[in-house]
């Protein structure tokens, strides 16, 4: 037979003594909280910037059919 435990327990308590400090569950909860806080900080730290493009830049032609663009369309059969 096994020997009875020397630690006296009350109803509803575990047999192992309470250890002061950090247990595994608390360690991972704190780590998860730190990651979440670090992810939120960059989102709230910047302000919106206005569009710096002028009206002339908005209406100018941007697409140019160059040789490398023609080659791309030819090779990929678009």
Secondary structure, DSSP 8 states (H G I E B T S, - for coil): -----SS---TT--SS---SS--HHHHHHHHHHHHHHHHHHHHHS---------HHHHHS------HHHHHHHHHHT-
